Every structure is written in structure tokens, then in C-alpha cells.
Amino acid sequence: MLYYLLYPLRNMISGFNVFRYITFRTAWAALTALVISFILGPWLIERMRQIKLGQFIREEGPKSHQQKAGTPTMGGILINIAILIPTLLWADILNPYIWIVLFVTFAYGAIGFIDDYRKLIQRRNLGLTAKQKFSAQIGIALAAGLAIAYLPSIHNNYSTVLTFPFFKTLHLDLGPLYIAFIVVVIVGASNAVNLTDGLDGLAIGTTLIAAVTYTILTYAAGNFRVADYLRIAWVPQAGELAVFCGAMVGASLGFLWFNAHPAEIF
């Protein structure tokens, strides 16, 4: 949003020329997400305590987990808000990739919200069934894959060829199976986070590492010179995803502050 508001004014105020640089907007997206997390986090935690939206722990579980009973949950709300606002502020909001990743992020966030809500209402450590979650995840990922394949603004640059970083001559054309590959990657990544969870700060810590990595990779893939030098695939418009990933880095850092042991929110 700020890109379209301030960058056109660069001829009057030369300092606004910095908005053309993805690196500048990525850094500020990360900082904005971190600040939002620090401001909103304490309020959200206190609000969850007031309305008694706390984690339910099974009595037959480990004794060390019993002390976590009642810890405010639905921390995904904080993460999603801390990602959404900086992305809308600092990213090119006309970039189709930005809207695809926001759609997937918030659609998957909605699954988590419904799952947590059912646990809290039913007072059981079970929410949506595995079949319900998996079906919803596949449907969302399939929608994202079809958007990448058929949106006019992306279609001209759409390729079904996989490239392997640092191996310029190694390619694998998946053809029509490419959309299925997209589904596997998105659903697999989501469930990998769920499987990793179990200790305070563990899931968000690994998410932070992945977010930093994706920030670097998306910037490199979207920059022709960098992509050519590193021998990775150049994907037009993909560099803007670095701004989204930067927001994810800031949101992850902010949430880790409250989720590290002893966790104040899950």
C-alpha cells in the first residue's frame, strides 16, 4: 500500500525512492510485524485469560504438561495479524503472488481457529477430525495451485519444470503433475509444523528458521542477476514474496517472545 502511496512521490521527495527496493520494504515489514506482536501480544493474552480461553490438557497426559492447563491459546490470531498488516503496508498489493500466499495463510489459519474453538467449547483435547483437517488443507492448496497455473497475471510465466539450486543443468518437468506437487508441498509443510510442535517455542522457532530461509530464496528467485549467479530459477514477480516472508520473520520473533518457556500463549 505504501509502495503505491509514496513511491510515485519520489520526484518531489527523493527519499521515497527507497520504496522501489524490495530489501528496504522487507526489513520494514519484519520490524512492523515485530512491533505489532509486542503491542498486541500482552493485550491478546490478557483478553484470552479474561474469557477463559485456555489450553485443555488431558488428565492422562504427562504431569509436566498439567501445569500448562489454562494457558491462553489461539496464538495464531496474533501471528496472522502480525503478518497481514505489514504485508498490506509494505508489499506491492497488485502482485498476484502476495494474494495467493495471504489466502493460503489465512485459510489455514481459519482451520486452526475452528480446531482450537472446538477444543475449548467441548473441553476436550480434540478438535476437528484428521479427515476434516486434511480435506480442508488439500482443498485450499489445490485452489492455490490452480491460481498459480491459470491466473492471467501469472500464466505467462508459469512453468512445470523443477530446478535444483546450484545445479543449472538439472531439471525435472512434472507436466500436469505440477499442481499435485504444489498441493503436497503446502499440505506437507503445514503438517510438518504440527508434528514439530510439542515443546514451548519449538514450532515457532522452526517456523522462524524456515521464514528466514524463504526470505532469502524468494528474493534471490525474483532477482534475475542473483538467480543467474546462484544458478537458481528466475521467477518474475516472485521477489515481492520476500516482503511477506519478512513479515513472517517479524511475526515469528514476536510470537516466540511470548511462546518461549514458560509459554504465555499457545
C-alpha positions as a Markdown table, in Angstrom:
| # | Residue | x | y | z |
|---|---|---|---|---|
| 1 | Met | 0.0 | 0.0 | 0.0 |
| 2 | Leu | 2.8 | 2.4 | 1.0 |
| 3 | Tyr | 4.5 | 1.5 | -2.2 |
| 4 | Tyr | 1.7 | 3.0 | -4.3 |
| 5 | Leu | 1.2 | 5.9 | -2.0 |
| 6 | Leu | 4.7 | 7.1 | -1.5 |
| 7 | Tyr | 6.9 | 5.8 | -4.4 |
| 8 | Pro | 5.1 | 7.9 | -7.0 |
| 9 | Leu | 6.1 | 11.0 | -5.0 |
| 10 | Arg | 9.8 | 10.2 | -5.5 |
| 11 | Asn | 10.3 | 13.1 | -7.9 |
| 12 | Met | 9.2 | 15.6 | -5.3 |
| 13 | Ile | 10.8 | 13.8 | -2.3 |
| 14 | Ser | 13.8 | 11.8 | -3.4 |
| 15 | Gly | 13.9 | 9.8 | -0.2 |
| 16 | Phe | 10.7 | 8.0 | -1.3 |
| 17 | Asn | 12.8 | 6.3 | -4.0 |
| 18 | Val | 13.8 | 3.7 | -1.4 |
| 19 | Phe | 10.3 | 2.1 | -1.7 |
| 20 | Arg | 11.4 | 0.6 | -5.0 |
| 21 | Tyr | 13.8 | -1.7 | -3.2 |
| 22 | Ile | 12.4 | -5.0 | -2.0 |
| 23 | Thr | 15.1 | -5.2 | 0.6 |
| 24 | Phe | 14.0 | -2.0 | 2.2 |
| 25 | Arg | 10.4 | -3.0 | 2.3 |
| 26 | Thr | 11.2 | -6.5 | 3.6 |
| 27 | Ala | 13.2 | -5.1 | 6.5 |
| 28 | Trp | 10.4 | -2.7 | 7.5 |
| 29 | Ala | 7.8 | -5.4 | 7.1 |
| 30 | Ala | 9.8 | -7.5 | 9.6 |
| 31 | Leu | 10.2 | -4.6 | 12.0 |
| 32 | Thr | 6.5 | -3.7 | 11.7 |
| 33 | Ala | 5.4 | -7.3 | 12.4 |
| 34 | Leu | 7.7 | -7.4 | 15.5 |
| 35 | Val | 6.3 | -4.2 | 16.9 |
| 36 | Ile | 2.7 | -5.3 | 16.3 |
| 37 | Ser | 3.4 | -8.6 | 18.1 |
| 38 | Phe | 4.9 | -6.7 | 21.1 |
| 39 | Ile | 2.0 | -4.3 | 21.3 |
| 40 | Leu | -0.9 | -6.7 | 20.6 |
| 41 | Gly | 0.5 | -9.8 | 22.4 |
| 42 | Pro | 0.0 | -8.7 | 26.0 |
| 43 | Trp | -3.5 | -7.4 | 25.3 |
| 44 | Leu | -4.5 | -10.6 | 23.5 |
| 45 | Ile | -3.0 | -12.8 | 26.3 |
| 46 | Glu | -4.9 | -10.9 | 28.9 |
| 47 | Arg | -8.1 | -10.9 | 26.9 |
| 48 | Met | -7.9 | -14.7 | 26.5 |
| 49 | Arg | -7.4 | -15.1 | 30.2 |
| 50 | Gln | -10.5 | -12.9 | 30.9 |
| 51 | Ile | -12.7 | -15.0 | 28.7 |
| 52 | Lys | -11.0 | -18.2 | 29.9 |
| 53 | Leu | -9.9 | -19.4 | 26.5 |
| 54 | Gly | -7.1 | -21.6 | 27.9 |
| 55 | Gln | -5.4 | -24.8 | 26.8 |
| 56 | Phe | -7.1 | -28.0 | 27.9 |
| 57 | Ile | -4.7 | -30.8 | 29.0 |
| 58 | Arg | -5.7 | -34.4 | 29.2 |
| 59 | Glu | -5.5 | -35.8 | 32.7 |
| 60 | Glu | -3.8 | -39.0 | 31.5 |
| 61 | Gly | -1.0 | -36.9 | 29.9 |
| 62 | Pro | 2.5 | -36.3 | 31.3 |
| 63 | Lys | 2.5 | -34.5 | 34.7 |
| 64 | Ser | 4.9 | -31.9 | 33.3 |
| 65 | His | 2.1 | -30.8 | 30.9 |
| 66 | Gln | -0.5 | -30.4 | 33.6 |
| 67 | Gln | 1.0 | -27.0 | 34.6 |
| 68 | Lys | 0.2 | -25.7 | 31.1 |
| 69 | Ala | -3.5 | -26.2 | 31.6 |
| 70 | Gly | -5.3 | -22.9 | 31.3 |
| 71 | Thr | -2.5 | -21.2 | 29.3 |
| 72 | Pro | -4.2 | -18.9 | 26.7 |
| 73 | Thr | -4.4 | -20.4 | 23.3 |
| 74 | Met | -5.4 | -19.2 | 19.7 |
| 75 | Gly | -2.0 | -17.6 | 19.3 |
| 76 | Gly | -2.4 | -17.9 | 15.6 |
| 77 | Ile | -4.6 | -14.8 | 15.8 |
| 78 | Leu | -1.6 | -12.8 | 16.9 |
| 79 | Ile | 0.7 | -14.3 | 14.2 |
| 80 | Asn | -1.8 | -13.8 | 11.4 |
| 81 | Ile | -2.5 | -10.2 | 12.3 |
| 82 | Ala | 1.2 | -9.5 | 12.6 |
| 83 | Ile | 1.7 | -10.9 | 9.1 |
| 84 | Leu | -1.3 | -9.3 | 7.4 |
| 85 | Ile | -0.8 | -5.7 | 8.4 |
| 86 | Pro | 2.9 | -5.3 | 7.4 |
| 87 | Thr | 2.3 | -7.2 | 4.2 |
| 88 | Leu | -0.5 | -4.9 | 3.2 |
| 89 | Leu | 1.5 | -1.9 | 4.2 |
| 90 | Trp | 4.9 | -2.7 | 2.6 |
| 91 | Ala | 4.2 | -5.2 | -0.3 |
| 92 | Asp | 3.1 | -4.5 | -3.8 |
| 93 | Ile | -0.6 | -5.3 | -3.3 |
| 94 | Leu | -1.1 | -5.7 | -7.0 |
| 95 | Asn | 1.3 | -8.7 | -7.1 |
| 96 | Pro | -0.8 | -11.9 | -7.5 |
| 97 | Tyr | 1.6 | -14.0 | -5.5 |
| 98 | Ile | 1.0 | -11.8 | -2.5 |
| 99 | Trp | -2.7 | -12.5 | -2.5 |
| 100 | Ile | -2.2 | -16.2 | -3.1 |
| 101 | Val | 0.1 | -16.6 | 0.0 |
| 102 | Leu | -2.3 | -14.4 | 2.1 |
| 103 | Phe | -5.2 | -16.6 | 1.0 |
| 104 | Val | -3.4 | -19.8 | 2.0 |
| 105 | Thr | -2.1 | -18.3 | 5.3 |
| 106 | Phe | -5.5 | -17.1 | 6.4 |
| 107 | Ala | -7.4 | -20.1 | 5.1 |
| 108 | Tyr | -5.1 | -22.5 | 7.0 |
| 109 | Gly | -5.3 | -20.1 | 10.0 |
| 110 | Ala | -9.1 | -20.5 | 9.9 |
| 111 | Ile | -8.7 | -24.2 | 10.1 |
| 112 | Gly | -6.6 | -23.8 | 13.2 |
| 113 | Phe | -9.1 | -21.3 | 14.7 |
| 114 | Ile | -12.0 | -23.7 | 14.2 |
| 115 | Asp | -9.9 | -26.6 | 15.6 |
| 116 | Asp | -9.0 | -24.6 | 18.7 |
| 117 | Tyr | -12.5 | -23.3 | 19.2 |
| 118 | Arg | -14.0 | -26.8 | 19.2 |
| 119 | Lys | -11.4 | -27.9 | 21.7 |
| 120 | Leu | -12.3 | -25.0 | 24.0 |
| 121 | Ile | -16.0 | -25.4 | 23.7 |
| 122 | Gln | -16.1 | -29.1 | 24.0 |
| 123 | Arg | -13.4 | -29.1 | 26.8 |
| 124 | Arg | -11.5 | -31.9 | 25.0 |
| 125 | Asn | -8.0 | -32.0 | 23.6 |
| 126 | Leu | -9.5 | -32.9 | 20.3 |
| 127 | Gly | -11.0 | -30.5 | 17.7 |
| 128 | Leu | -11.5 | -31.2 | 14.0 |
| 129 | Thr | -11.0 | -34.8 | 12.9 |
| 130 | Ala | -7.9 | -35.7 | 10.9 |
| 131 | Lys | -10.1 | -36.3 | 7.9 |
| 132 | Gln | -11.8 | -32.8 | 8.2 |
| 133 | Lys | -8.4 | -31.1 | 8.6 |
| 134 | Phe | -6.8 | -33.0 | 5.7 |
| 135 | Ser | -9.6 | -32.4 | 3.3 |
| 136 | Ala | -9.7 | -28.7 | 4.0 |
| 137 | Gln | -5.9 | -28.4 | 3.7 |
| 138 | Ile | -6.0 | -30.2 | 0.3 |
| 139 | Gly | -8.8 | -28.1 | -1.0 |
| 140 | Ile | -7.1 | -24.8 | -0.1 |
| 141 | Ala | -3.7 | -26.0 | -1.5 |
| 142 | Leu | -5.4 | -27.1 | -4.7 |
| 143 | Ala | -7.1 | -23.7 | -5.1 |
| 144 | Ala | -3.7 | -22.1 | -4.7 |
| 145 | Gly | -2.1 | -24.4 | -7.3 |
| 146 | Leu | -4.9 | -23.7 | -9.8 |
| 147 | Ala | -4.5 | -20.0 | -9.2 |
| 148 | Ile | -0.8 | -20.2 | -9.9 |
| 149 | Ala | -1.4 | -22.2 | -13.1 |
| 150 | Tyr | -4.3 | -20.3 | -14.6 |
| 151 | Leu | -4.3 | -16.7 | -13.3 |
| 152 | Pro | -3.7 | -14.5 | -16.4 |
| 153 | Ser | -1.2 | -12.3 | -14.5 |
| 154 | Ile | 0.9 | -15.4 | -13.7 |
| 155 | His | 0.1 | -17.8 | -16.5 |
| 156 | Asn | 2.6 | -16.3 | -19.0 |
| 157 | Asn | 5.5 | -17.1 | -16.5 |
| 158 | Tyr | 4.0 | -20.4 | -15.4 |
| 159 | Ser | 6.4 | -23.4 | -15.7 |
| 160 | Thr | 6.1 | -27.0 | -14.6 |
| 161 | Val | 9.8 | -27.5 | -14.5 |
| 162 | Leu | 11.6 | -28.0 | -11.2 |
| 163 | Thr | 15.1 | -26.7 | -10.9 |
| 164 | Phe | 17.6 | -27.7 | -8.3 |
| 165 | Pro | 19.6 | -24.9 | -6.7 |
| 166 | Phe | 23.3 | -24.7 | -7.7 |
| 167 | Phe | 22.8 | -27.4 | -10.5 |
| 168 | Lys | 21.9 | -25.3 | -13.5 |
| 169 | Thr | 21.5 | -28.2 | -15.9 |
| 170 | Leu | 19.5 | -30.4 | -13.6 |
| 171 | His | 15.7 | -30.1 | -14.4 |
| 172 | Leu | 12.6 | -32.1 | -13.9 |
| 173 | Asp | 9.4 | -31.4 | -15.8 |
| 174 | Leu | 6.4 | -32.6 | -13.9 |
| 175 | Gly | 3.9 | -31.5 | -16.5 |
| 176 | Pro | 0.3 | -31.8 | -15.3 |
| 177 | Leu | 1.6 | -33.3 | -12.0 |
| 178 | Tyr | 3.0 | -29.9 | -11.0 |
| 179 | Ile | -0.3 | -28.8 | -9.4 |
| 180 | Ala | -0.3 | -32.1 | -7.3 |
| 181 | Phe | 3.3 | -31.2 | -6.3 |
| 182 | Ile | 2.1 | -27.8 | -5.1 |
| 183 | Val | -0.6 | -29.5 | -3.0 |
| 184 | Val | 1.9 | -31.9 | -1.5 |
| 185 | Val | 4.4 | -29.1 | -0.6 |
| 186 | Ile | 1.8 | -26.9 | 1.0 |
| 187 | Val | -0.1 | -29.6 | 2.9 |
| 188 | Gly | 3.2 | -31.3 | 3.9 |
| 189 | Ala | 4.7 | -28.0 | 5.2 |
| 190 | Ser | 1.6 | -27.3 | 7.3 |
| 191 | Asn | 1.6 | -30.7 | 8.9 |
| 192 | Ala | 5.3 | -30.7 | 9.4 |
| 193 | Val | 4.8 | -27.7 | 11.7 |
| 194 | Asn | 2.0 | -29.6 | 13.6 |
| 195 | Leu | 4.3 | -32.6 | 14.0 |
| 196 | Thr | 7.1 | -30.5 | 15.2 |
| 197 | Asp | 5.0 | -28.9 | 18.0 |
| 198 | Gly | 5.2 | -30.3 | 21.5 |
| 199 | Leu | 7.5 | -28.0 | 23.5 |
| 200 | Asp | 7.3 | -24.3 | 24.3 |
| 201 | Gly | 8.8 | -22.3 | 21.4 |
| 202 | Leu | 9.6 | -25.4 | 19.3 |
| 203 | Ala | 7.1 | -24.9 | 16.4 |
| 204 | Ile | 7.5 | -21.2 | 16.1 |
| 205 | Gly | 11.3 | -21.5 | 16.4 |
| 206 | Thr | 11.5 | -23.8 | 13.4 |
| 207 | Thr | 9.0 | -21.6 | 11.6 |
| 208 | Leu | 11.3 | -18.7 | 12.2 |
| 209 | Ile | 14.2 | -20.6 | 10.6 |
| 210 | Ala | 12.1 | -21.5 | 7.6 |
| 211 | Ala | 10.8 | -18.0 | 7.2 |
| 212 | Val | 14.4 | -16.5 | 7.2 |
| 213 | Thr | 15.4 | -19.1 | 4.6 |
| 214 | Tyr | 12.4 | -18.4 | 2.4 |
| 215 | Thr | 13.0 | -14.6 | 2.6 |
| 216 | Ile | 16.4 | -15.2 | 1.1 |
| 217 | Leu | 15.3 | -17.7 | -1.5 |
| 218 | Thr | 12.3 | -15.6 | -2.7 |
| 219 | Tyr | 14.4 | -12.5 | -3.1 |
| 220 | Ala | 17.0 | -14.4 | -5.0 |
| 221 | Ala | 14.5 | -16.1 | -7.3 |
| 222 | Gly | 12.9 | -12.8 | -8.1 |
| 223 | Asn | 16.1 | -11.0 | -8.9 |
| 224 | Phe | 17.4 | -12.0 | -12.3 |
| 225 | Arg | 21.1 | -11.3 | -11.6 |
| 226 | Val | 21.1 | -13.0 | -8.3 |
| 227 | Ala | 19.2 | -16.0 | -9.6 |
| 228 | Asp | 21.6 | -16.4 | -12.6 |
| 229 | Tyr | 24.7 | -16.1 | -10.3 |
| 230 | Leu | 23.4 | -18.7 | -7.9 |
| 231 | Arg | 22.1 | -20.9 | -10.7 |
| 232 | Ile | 18.5 | -21.0 | -9.4 |
| 233 | Ala | 15.3 | -20.5 | -11.4 |
| 234 | Trp | 14.3 | -16.9 | -12.0 |
| 235 | Val | 10.6 | -16.3 | -11.3 |
| 236 | Pro | 9.3 | -12.9 | -12.4 |
| 237 | Gln | 7.3 | -11.1 | -9.6 |
| 238 | Ala | 8.4 | -13.7 | -7.0 |
| 239 | Gly | 10.8 | -11.3 | -5.3 |
| 240 | Glu | 7.8 | -9.5 | -3.8 |
| 241 | Leu | 7.2 | -12.6 | -1.6 |
| 242 | Ala | 10.3 | -11.6 | 0.3 |
| 243 | Val | 8.2 | -8.8 | 1.9 |
| 244 | Phe | 5.6 | -11.4 | 3.0 |
| 245 | Cys | 8.4 | -13.7 | 4.3 |
| 246 | Gly | 10.0 | -10.7 | 6.1 |
| 247 | Ala | 6.6 | -10.1 | 7.9 |
| 248 | Met | 6.6 | -13.8 | 8.8 |
| 249 | Val | 10.1 | -13.4 | 10.3 |
| 250 | Gly | 9.0 | -10.5 | 12.5 |
| 251 | Ala | 5.7 | -12.2 | 13.5 |
| 252 | Ser | 7.6 | -15.4 | 14.4 |
| 253 | Leu | 10.1 | -13.5 | 16.5 |
| 254 | Gly | 7.4 | -11.6 | 18.3 |
| 255 | Phe | 5.3 | -14.7 | 19.0 |
| 256 | Leu | 8.5 | -16.6 | 20.2 |
| 257 | Trp | 8.9 | -13.9 | 22.8 |
| 258 | Phe | 5.6 | -15.0 | 24.4 |
| 259 | Asn | 5.7 | -18.7 | 23.4 |
| 260 | Ala | 9.2 | -19.5 | 24.8 |
| 261 | His | 9.3 | -21.4 | 28.0 |
| 262 | Pro | 7.4 | -20.8 | 30.1 |
| 263 | Ala | 4.8 | -20.2 | 27.4 |
| 264 | Glu | 2.3 | -17.4 | 28.0 |
| 265 | Ile | 0.3 | -18.3 | 24.9 |
| 266 | Phe | -0.1 | -21.3 | 22.5 |
